[in-house]
Amino acid sequence: MTTFTSTLPDHLLAELSEQAANLAVPKNKLIEKALRLYLDHLKKAAYIQSYKQLANDPDILLMAEEGMADYLSQIEATLLEDKLPENKRPKT
């Protein structure tokens, strides 16, 4: 593990100390957990943003629509197979 030194505003350090005492955890562990949560939040926000950008891409929309047509065909085929007698169903 690497040592990291930083400065914090006094009021933030006081709040950190108070919460660490309330939770009975060391301040560095509280900072580690908070940083992990924040970095995960940033990653999710970037992921969401990429989907929003793709939602406006005509090529992606066309691929999705084509994929849905294939998926619908597979569902319809499965439903038809389910209606066939056991001896007439394709072997899988």
C-alpha positions in Angstrom: 0.0 0.0 0.0 1.3 3.5 -0.8 1.2 6.5 1.6 -0.6 9.5 0.3 -0.5 13.0 2.0 -3.0 15.7 1.3 -4.5 18.8 2.8 -8.2 19.3 3.7 -10.1 22.3 4.8 -10.5 22.4 8.6 -14.2 22.0 8.5 -14.0 18.9 6.3 -11.3 17.4 8.5 -13.5 18.0 11.6 -16.4 16.3 9.9 -14.2 13.4 8.8 -12.9 13.0 12.4 -16.4 13.1 13.8 -17.8 10.6 11.4 -14.8 8.3 11.8 -15.4 8.4 15.6 -19.1 7.7 15.2 -18.5 4.8 13.0 -15.5 3.6 15.0 -13.3 3.3 11.9 -9.9 5.0 11.1 -10.1 8.2 9.1 -8.1 6.6 6.3 -10.6 3.8 5.9 -13.4 6.2 5.8 -11.6 8.2 3.1 -10.8 5.0 1.2 -14.5 4.0 1.2 -15.7 7.4 0.2 -13.2 7.6 -2.6 -14.2 4.2 -3.9 -17.9 5.1 -3.9 -17.1 8.4 -5.7 -15.0 6.8 -8.3 -17.6 4.1 -8.9 -20.2 6.9 -9.2 -18.0 8.6 -11.9 -17.6 5.4 -13.8 -21.4 4.8 -13.8 -22.0 8.4 -14.9 -19.6 7.9 -17.8 -21.3 4.6 -18.7 -24.7 6.3 -18.7 -23.4 9.2 -20.8 -22.1 6.7 -23.4 -25.5 5.1 -23.7 -27.2 8.6 -24.1 -24.8 9.3 -26.9 -25.5 6.0 -28.6 -29.2 6.6 -28.3 -28.8 9.4 -30.9 -26.6 7.4 -33.3 -28.7 6.2 -36.3 -26.3 3.3 -37.0 -26.7 2.0 -33.4 -30.4 2.4 -33.5 -30.6 0.4 -36.8 -28.5 -2.4 -35.3 -30.7 -2.5 -32.3 -33.8 -2.7 -34.4 -32.4 -5.4 -36.5 -31.3 -7.3 -33.4 -34.9 -7.0 -32.0 -36.3 -8.4 -35.2 -34.0 -11.4 -34.9 -34.9 -11.8 -31.2 -38.6 -11.6 -32.1 -38.1 -14.3 -34.8 -36.4 -16.6 -32.2 -39.3 -16.1 -29.7 -41.9 -16.9 -32.4 -40.0 -20.0 -33.4 -39.8 -21.1 -29.8 -43.5 -20.5 -29.3 -44.2 -22.6 -32.4 -42.0 -25.4 -31.2 -43.8 -25.4 -27.9 -47.1 -26.0 -29.7 -45.7 -29.0 -31.6 -46.2 -32.5 -30.2 -43.1 -33.9 -28.4 -42.2 -36.2 -31.3 -42.2 -33.4 -33.9 -40.0 -31.0 -32.0 -36.4 -30.4 -33.3 -33.8 -32.2 -31.2 -31.5 -29.9 -29.3 
